[in-house]
Amino acid sequence: MSAEEVELLRRQLREKEDQVHQAAQAGLDLLNQQVELQNQLDNQRVEMTNAQEVPR
């Protein structure tokens, strides 16, 4: 295997590693958004429950 082929393979490996890192970061961002939305939903549920329990 020539030095050029080895360098090509190394460059391709770095590119794939970058793609994997970007995909992992995107997944983490989506997970964080989901957690934030779930927290908002939970807070709204508590607010609605409390509003229903207020005597009229």
N, CA, C and O atoms as a GROMACS GRO file, in nm:
protein
  224
    1MET      N    1   0.087  -0.118   0.000
    1MET     CA    2   0.000   0.000   0.000
    1MET      C    3   0.091   0.123   0.000
    1MET      O    4   0.186   0.131   0.077
    2SER      N    5   0.060   0.215  -0.085
    2SER     CA    6   0.145   0.334  -0.099
    2SER      C    7   0.114   0.436   0.011
    2SER      O    8   0.010   0.430   0.077
    3ALA      N    9   0.206   0.528   0.027
    3ALA     CA   10   0.187   0.635   0.126
    3ALA      C   11   0.064   0.718   0.090
    3ALA      O   12  -0.006   0.765   0.180
    4GLU      N   13   0.038   0.738  -0.037
    4GLU     CA   14  -0.080   0.814  -0.080
    4GLU      C   15  -0.209   0.743  -0.042
    4GLU      O   16  -0.305   0.806   0.001
    5GLU      N   17  -0.209   0.611  -0.057
    5GLU     CA   18  -0.329   0.534  -0.020
    5GLU      C   19  -0.352   0.540   0.131
    5GLU      O   20  -0.465   0.551   0.178
    6VAL      N   21  -0.242   0.531   0.205
    6VAL     CA   22  -0.255   0.538   0.352
    6VAL      C   23  -0.308   0.675   0.393
    6VAL      O   24  -0.396   0.684   0.478
    7GLU      N   25  -0.256   0.780   0.332
    7GLU     CA   26  -0.303   0.916   0.365
    7GLU      C   27  -0.450   0.932   0.328
    7GLU      O   28  -0.526   0.994   0.402
    8LEU      N   29  -0.490   0.878   0.213
    8LEU     CA   30  -0.630   0.884   0.172
    8LEU      C   31  -0.719   0.814   0.275
    8LEU      O   32  -0.823   0.867   0.313
    9LEU      N   33  -0.678   0.696   0.318
    9LEU     CA   34  -0.756   0.622   0.418
    9LEU      C   35  -0.762   0.698   0.550
    9LEU      O   36  -0.867   0.699   0.616
   10ARG      N   37  -0.654   0.760   0.590
   10ARG     CA   38  -0.654   0.839   0.714
   10ARG      C   39  -0.750   0.957   0.703
   10ARG      O   40  -0.824   0.988   0.797
   11ARG      N   41  -0.748   1.024   0.589
   11ARG     CA   42  -0.837   1.138   0.569
   11ARG      C   43  -0.983   1.092   0.570
   11ARG      O   44  -1.068   1.157   0.630
   12GLN      N   45  -1.010   0.980   0.505
   12GLN     CA   46  -1.147   0.927   0.505
   12GLN      C   47  -1.190   0.888   0.646
   12GLN      O   48  -1.305   0.910   0.684
   13LEU      N   49  -1.099   0.832   0.723
   13LEU     CA   50  -1.131   0.795   0.861
   13LEU      C   51  -1.163   0.919   0.943
   13LEU      O   52  -1.259   0.919   1.020
   14ARG      N   53  -1.083   1.025   0.929
   14ARG     CA   54  -1.110   1.150   1.002
   14ARG      C   55  -1.246   1.207   0.963
   14ARG      O   56  -1.320   1.254   1.049
   15GLU      N   57  -1.278   1.203   0.835
   15GLU     CA   58  -1.408   1.253   0.789
   15GLU      C   59  -1.523   1.173   0.850
   15GLU      O   60  -1.623   1.230   0.894
   16LYS      N   61  -1.507   1.041   0.852
   16LYS     CA   62  -1.613   0.957   0.911
   16LYS      C   63  -1.625   0.981   1.060
   16LYS      O   64  -1.736   0.984   1.114
   17GLU      N   65  -1.512   0.998   1.127
   17GLU     CA   66  -1.516   1.027   1.271
   17GLU      C   67  -1.587   1.159   1.297
   17GLU      O   68  -1.664   1.171   1.392
   18ASP      N   69  -1.560   1.259   1.212
   18ASP     CA   70  -1.629   1.388   1.224
   18ASP      C   71  -1.779   1.372   1.204
   18ASP      O   72  -1.859   1.432   1.276
   19GLN      N   73  -1.818   1.291   1.106
   19GLN     CA   74  -1.960   1.268   1.081
   19GLN      C   75  -2.027   1.199   1.200
   19GLN      O   76  -2.139   1.233   1.238
   20VAL      N   77  -1.958   1.102   1.257
   20VAL     CA   78  -2.013   1.032   1.374
   20VAL      C   79  -2.028   1.130   1.490
   20VAL      O   80  -2.129   1.128   1.560
   21HIS      N   81  -1.928   1.213   1.509
   21HIS     CA   82  -1.934   1.313   1.618
   21HIS      C   83  -2.051   1.409   1.597
   21HIS      O   84  -2.124   1.440   1.691
   22GLN      N   85  -2.070   1.456   1.473
   22GLN     CA   86  -2.180   1.546   1.443
   22GLN      C   87  -2.315   1.478   1.466
   22GLN      O   88  -2.408   1.539   1.518
   23ALA      N   89  -2.325   1.353   1.426
   23ALA     CA   90  -2.450   1.279   1.447
   23ALA      C   91  -2.478   1.260   1.596
   23ALA      O   92  -2.592   1.272   1.641
   24ALA      N   93  -2.374   1.230   1.672
   24ALA     CA   94  -2.391   1.213   1.816
   24ALA      C   95  -2.433   1.344   1.880
   24ALA      O   96  -2.520   1.345   1.968
   25GLN      N   97  -2.374   1.455   1.838
   25GLN     CA   98  -2.411   1.585   1.892
   25GLN      C   99  -2.555   1.620   1.858
   25GLN      O  100  -2.628   1.673   1.942
   26ALA      N  101  -2.596   1.590   1.736
   26ALA     CA  102  -2.734   1.616   1.695
   26ALA      C  103  -2.831   1.532   1.779
   26ALA      O  104  -2.937   1.581   1.820
   27GLY      N  105  -2.796   1.407   1.805
   27GLY     CA  106  -2.879   1.322   1.890
   27GLY      C  107  -2.889   1.376   2.031
   27GLY      O  108  -2.997   1.374   2.091
   28LEU      N  109  -2.778   1.424   2.084
   28LEU     CA  110  -2.778   1.482   2.218
   28LEU      C  111  -2.863   1.608   2.222
   28LEU      O  112  -2.937   1.630   2.318
   29ASP      N  113  -2.852   1.690   2.118
   29ASP     CA  114  -2.935   1.811   2.112
   29ASP      C  115  -3.084   1.776   2.110
   29ASP      O  116  -3.164   1.839   2.178
   30LEU      N  117  -3.120   1.675   2.031
   30LEU     CA  118  -3.261   1.633   2.026
   30LEU      C  119  -3.308   1.580   2.160
   30LEU      O  120  -3.421   1.608   2.202
   31LEU      N  121  -3.223   1.504   2.226
   31LEU     CA  122  -3.259   1.451   2.358
   31LEU      C  123  -3.280   1.565   2.457
   31LEU      O  124  -3.375   1.562   2.535
   32ASN      N  125  -3.193   1.664   2.454
   32ASN     CA  126  -3.208   1.779   2.544
   32ASN      C  127  -3.336   1.856   2.515
   32ASN      O  128  -3.404   1.900   2.607
   33GLN      N  129  -3.370   1.870   2.386
   33GLN     CA  130  -3.496   1.937   2.350
   33GLN      C  131  -3.615   1.858   2.400
   33GLN      O  132  -3.712   1.915   2.449
   34GLN      N  133  -3.608   1.726   2.389
   34GLN     CA  134  -3.718   1.642   2.435
   34GLN      C  135  -3.735   1.655   2.586
   34GLN      O  136  -3.848   1.664   2.635
   35VAL      N  137  -3.625   1.657   2.659
   35VAL     CA  138  -3.632   1.672   2.804
   35VAL      C  139  -3.694   1.807   2.840
   35VAL      O  140  -3.777   1.815   2.931
   36GLU      N  141  -3.653   1.912   2.771
   36GLU     CA  142  -3.708   2.045   2.798
   36GLU      C  143  -3.858   2.048   2.768
   36GLU      O  144  -3.935   2.104   2.847
   37LEU      N  145  -3.899   1.990   2.658
   37LEU     CA  146  -4.042   1.986   2.626
   37LEU      C  147  -4.121   1.905   2.729
   37LEU      O  148  -4.232   1.941   2.767
   38GLN      N  149  -4.062   1.796   2.775
   38GLN     CA  150  -4.129   1.714   2.877
   38GLN      C  151  -4.143   1.793   3.006
   38GLN      O  152  -4.246   1.786   3.073
   39ASN      N  153  -4.040   1.868   3.041
   39ASN     CA  154  -4.048   1.951   3.162
   39ASN      C  155  -4.157   2.057   3.148
   39ASN      O  156  -4.232   2.081   3.243
   40GLN      N  157  -4.167   2.119   3.031
   40GLN     CA  158  -4.272   2.219   3.009
   40GLN      C  159  -4.410   2.154   3.019
   40GLN      O  160  -4.501   2.211   3.079
   41LEU      N  161  -4.424   2.037   2.961
   41LEU     CA  162  -4.552   1.966   2.969
   41LEU      C  163  -4.587   1.932   3.114
   41LEU      O  164  -4.701   1.950   3.157
   42ASP      N  165  -4.489   1.883   3.188
   42ASP     CA  166  -4.513   1.851   3.330
   42ASP      C  167  -4.554   1.975   3.408
   42ASP      O  168  -4.646   1.969   3.490
   43ASN      N  169  -4.488   2.088   3.383
   43ASN     CA  170  -4.523   2.212   3.453
   43ASN      C  171  -4.664   2.257   3.418
   43ASN      O  172  -4.738   2.302   3.506
   44GLN      N  173  -4.700   2.247   3.292
   44GLN     CA  174  -4.836   2.285   3.252
   44GLN      C  175  -4.939   2.193   3.314
   44GLN      O  176  -5.047   2.238   3.353
   45ARG      N  177  -4.907   2.065   3.323
   45ARG     CA  178  -4.999   1.970   3.385
   45ARG      C  179  -5.022   2.005   3.532
   45ARG      O  180  -5.135   2.000   3.580
   46VAL      N  181  -4.915   2.041   3.601
   46VAL     CA  182  -4.927   2.081   3.742
   46VAL      C  183  -5.011   2.207   3.754
   46VAL      O  184  -5.098   2.216   3.840
   47GLU      N  185  -4.985   2.304   3.667
   47GLU     CA  186  -5.062   2.429   3.671
   47GLU      C  187  -5.210   2.404   3.646
   47GLU      O  188  -5.296   2.462   3.713
   48MET      N  189  -5.240   2.319   3.551
   48MET     CA  190  -5.381   2.291   3.521
   48MET      C  191  -5.448   2.216   3.636
   48MET      O  192  -5.563   2.242   3.670
   49THR      N  193  -5.374   2.123   3.695
   49THR     CA  194  -5.429   2.049   3.809
   49THR      C  195  -5.456   2.143   3.926
   49THR      O  196  -5.560   2.134   3.991
   50ASN      N  197  -5.361   2.232   3.951
   50ASN     CA  198  -5.379   2.329   4.060
   50ASN      C  199  -5.497   2.423   4.032
   50ASN      O  200  -5.571   2.459   4.124
   51ALA      N  201  -5.513   2.463   3.907
   51ALA     CA  202  -5.622   2.552   3.871
   51ALA      C  203  -5.757   2.484   3.892
   51ALA      O  204  -5.854   2.549   3.930
   52GLN      N  205  -5.764   2.356   3.866
   52GLN     CA  206  -5.889   2.283   3.883
   52GLN      C  207  -5.922   2.262   4.030
   52GLN      O  208  -6.039   2.245   4.065
   53GLU      N  209  -5.822   2.263   4.116
   53GLU     CA  210  -5.845   2.235   4.258
   53GLU      C  211  -5.881   2.361   4.336
   53GLU      O  212  -5.920   2.352   4.452
   54VAL      N  213  -5.870   2.477   4.274
   54VAL     CA  214  -5.901   2.603   4.342
   54VAL      C  215  -6.053   2.609   4.366
   54VAL      O  216  -6.131   2.597   4.271
   55PRO      N  217  -6.094   2.629   4.490
   55PRO     CA  218  -6.240   2.638   4.518
   55PRO      C  219  -6.298   2.764   4.454
   55PRO      O  220  -6.233   2.868   4.446
   56ARG      N  221  -6.422   2.752   4.410
   56ARG     CA  222  -6.486   2.864   4.341
   56ARG      C  223  -6.585   2.931   4.430
   56ARG      O  224  -6.649   3.028   4.390
   0.00000   0.00000   0.00000
